[in-house]
Amino acid sequence: MASYTSQVNVIHKKFTNALKKAKTKQALNKAYSMHKKDHERLLKKHLAEEIREIKKAKDRLD
């Protein structure tokens, strides 16, 4: 699995390319909206993975 940082870099590269191609305000807004959704999805996944790690660590301590 790719690291969180590398996945963020992919999202930002995709966003930057969309900004360069955008020719209208609507296209810019759409690019931002998709970028925001990608970030939220990735962050939710990342935090869930960290919670699982914490639960495993707690189980080992008990």
C-alpha positions, -999 to +999 in steps of 0.1 A: +000+000+000+012+034-009+021+058+019-003+086+029+022+112+017+026+097-017-012+095-021-015+132-012+011+140-038-009+121-064-040+140-055-022+174-057-007+165-091-041+156-104-055+189-090-026+210-105-032+194-139-069+201-137-062+238-128-039+241-158-065+227-182-095+247-168-108+274-191-138+285-171-147+294-135-170+264-135-141+241-144-120+256-116-148+251-091-153+215-102-115+208-100-115+222-064-146+202-055-131+170-067-098+178-050-116+184-017-136+151-020-104+132-028-087+147+003-116+139+026-118+103+013-081+098+018-080+114+053-110+093+064-092+062+053-059+072+068-075+080+102-093+047+102-060+029+097-044+048+126-074+039+149-069+002+140-032+005+149-040+021+182-065-006+190-039-033+183-014-015+205-040-013+233-047-050+230-010-059+233-008-038+265-037-057+281 
